[in-house]
Amino acid sequence: MTVQVKGQEVTLSGTVGVDWFDDGFTHAEVVTALAGLDGDITVRLNSGGGIAADGAAIHAALATYDGSVHIIVEGIAASAASLIAMAGDRITVADGAVMMIHDPLNVTYGNSADHAKTIEELEAYATAYAKLYARRSGKTAAECRDIMKAETWYDGDEAVAAGFADDTGEQKAKPVAAYDYRAYANAPKRFAAQAKAKGWSMAKINDAASSAAHHKDTDMSEKERADALAAELATMKAEKAAAEAKLAELDADKAKAVADALKADRERRAAIMSLDEAKGREALAEALFADGADAEKAKALLAVAPVAAESADDAAAAYEANRLAGATLNGGKQGGDAQPVWAKAVARANKLSKK
């Protein structure tokens, strides 16, 4: 079973990195699925574990995904799958689902030098895993390493209490994914019994691994594979950093363009409203600015437009001023008398009214 994608949901079910029990998913499949998505996603996880290197690479792919990642443990997230779960921005353990954290395991075929290399690789993975568990839970790396060495199993509430999950109860747990749970020291008895009943056996897989070890000269070694995955991860991180830098640059250019446009609009309006032709035609000048006209076009249009008519109050005031100005003779005076005629008339009327 390859990675399943439905809308904004991704389902990761089976063995991590290989297809041991006709059910599994690889790092390459996960990266391909994520490349076709945009925005926040939900990842439904049900895996008993698998290849440590693939677990680390899938964790990195999800952790660097450009969007919020909600991981729901639907049946089990053990071993490498528990590390994948740590990539979630939010981690939910379904009711009845479990999580298991332990030191990585491997099978080696060869001499003492071959086994020594395997030990070196396992220690490197254990150290790296412990740091990621610590980052997610708030514990120290040393505390997480102790948890790993003890092969610790958690139900949903225990995972939340330990800091390895955020909440529980999203749904009822699904049956656990195919895996030989007898390979784990502290696996629940019902898981081991289920593995035996369904024939989920690591024996055949180990035999195949031993056979494949005879062909090291033509096949990529585990260390080479880990190095290749590490290089791929570094490339992904570099590409993400470059994309983020480009986005920041585009945002800065966009902000500058908006500021420049606003400044140009302010200057265009000021140029239009300061035109001599705009006086008495302010409303038309504002309309021409809003329509996008430049100062030259606005000047030409304003020059041929009539000046706005005076209001009734302005017209009345102008009439009264003209009437009063015309009520005097000889420049508003009579003969050599310095008192205006209209003022004399007012004074005479006042005198008569007192008699």
Buried (B, 14 or more C-beta within 10 A) or exposed (E): BBBBBEEEBBBBBBBBBBBBBEBBBBBBBBBEBBEEBEEEBBBBBBBBBBBBBBBBBBBBBBBBBEEEBBBBBBBBBBBBBBBBBBBBBEBBBBEBBBBBBBBBBBEBBBEEEEEEBBEEBBEBBBEBBBBBBBEBBEBEBEBBBEBBEEBBBBBBBBBBEBBBBBEBEBEEBBEBBBBBBBBBEEBBEEBBEBBEEEEBBBEEBBEEBEEEBEEBEEEEEBBEBBEEBBEBBEEBEEEEEEEEEEEEEEEEEEEEEEEEEEEEEEEBBEBBBEBEBBEBBEEBBBEBBEEEBEBEEBBEBBEEBEEEEEEEEEEEEEEEEEEEEEEBEEEBEBEEEEEBBBEEEEEEEEEEEEE
